[in-house]
C-alpha cells in the first residue's frame, strides 16, 4: 500500500501505556503518525524493546519506513526527602538547601547535587516542582544555599529542581543515559534525542558514542543552550523545541519568540525542527482540543516546521488515536491555506556554492513554473532529499534510498515520502524506477512531468549533481 501522506508536516507520536499493543501502534500510524518517540524517562528497557519490535512489524506490514526516536532522560536534579511528609512553604520565609544529608523540614532540605552549589550566585532563582515554588538565593557556598521563598506552595520528596540562571558543570549523559543509549543502538533506533543540551560540546560528546549513522536531535529546553544556539544547530542533525522545561526555566511569555527564532535558524540551516510539548494537551482527557491548542499547532505549520509532536496525548491519554487524527486534520487544513506558503516562504534558505544547493534551489523554481507531479530524489545518506525539502517546494518529495536506515530517518523531514528501493545502475534504469514509484504513489506520471535529483556515479554519497525533468510521454518506457 502507498500510504503517502496528503500533507507535508510530519507527526511524531510518543508511545506509552495507552499505546503499547500492535493494534494501538498500527492505529496511530494509520491515523497519521510518521515517527514514534520512545521516552526513556518512563518505562523499562524491555517496554521500549517491545514497542520497537512492534513498530518494525507494522513497518513490514504497511510497506512504508517508520522512524523511531529514542529520547534520553538526561540529568534530573531533585530534592532529598522530608522527614514528616510534604511541607508548605510560605512566601517570604527563609529556606535552606544543603549538600549534606538532613531530614527535610519546614526550614531545610538536602539538595544532593554539588554542581548546583558550584554554579549558584546570590540573586539566582531556584525553581521547585516545575516552577510551582520559586526560591531566590540570598547567600550560598560550596555546600549550601540560603534562600527566600518568592512563590510558596507544597513541596514533597524528590521534587525536581530547575536552575534557570546559570549553566551547570554536569555531564549531559548520566549513567542511566549511557545504558539506555547502548541498549537503543543495539535495538536499532533511528534518532537519539539529547535532553538538557547546554552547548555544542554536548552534541560532540554524543557523536563520539553513536557515530555518523544515527541522527542526533538536540532538545532545546535550557536558557544556556540559547547562548550557543548557532553552534548547536550546526552540530546537531535536528532540533526539538522542548517547550516543557523551556517554559519552566524561562518566562512563559518569552517561549513563543524563542520557538519562532529556533524555527527560523533551523530553516535557514536546513536542519529539521520539531515543535513539542502540550500541543493538544487537553486531549489527554478530552476528545477534542481547545481552540488555542489548534491554533498552536497551526502556527508551527505556518512557520514551516518539519514536525509537530504529541507527548502524553498519545502515550498515556484517553484519546491517543483521536489526538493523531486531530493533529493531521489541523496540518492538512493549514497547509491548504494560501497564506501558509507565503508565511513559510518568508524564510530564505541559506545556500552554498555547491552542486547540491544549486539543484535544490533550481527545484523550487522548476516546481513553481512547471506543473510537476513530484520530485524524486535518489539518496544514500538522505542529504539530497533533505536539501530539496529545505526549499519547501510545492510538490511531493519522494526520497528513494537503498538504505532502510536513511529511509526511516527521513520520516521526520518535511514533505519527504521515503521509499526503500534499490539504487539505479544507469540513467535509463533511474528514469524507469522513478516512473514506477511516482505511478505507485498515485502521482500521475503519464499526465504531468516530474523531476529527478540524483548523483553520478550512482551510489556515491554526497555526489548530487544531476537534475532531470521527465516529460510525458517522451522519456517514458511505459
Buried (B, 14 or more C-beta within 10 A) or exposed (E): EBEBBEBBBBBBBBBBEBBBEBEBBBBBBBBBBBBBBBBBEBBEBEBBBBBBEBBBEBBEEBEBBBBBBBBBBBBBBBBBBBEEEEBEBEEEEEBBBBBEEBEBEBEBBBBEBEBBBBBBEEEBBBBBBBBBBBBBBEEBEEEBBBBBBBBBBEBBEEBBBBBBBBBBEBBBBBEBBEEBBEBBBEBEBBBBBBBBBBBBBBBEBBBEBBEEEBBBBBBBBBBBBBEBBEBBBEBBBBBBBBBBBBBBBBEEEEBEEBBBEBBBBBBBBBBBBBBBBBBBBBBBEBEBBEEEBBEBBBBBBBBBBBBBBBBBBBBBBEBBBBBBBBBBBBBBBBBEEEEBBEBBBEBEBEBEEEBBBBBBBBBBEBBEEBEBBBBBBBBBBBBBBBBBBBBBBEBBBBBBBBBBBBBBBBBBBBBBBBBBBEBBEEBEBBBBBBBBBBBBBEBEBEEBBBBBBBBBEBEEBEBBBBBBEBEBEEBBEE
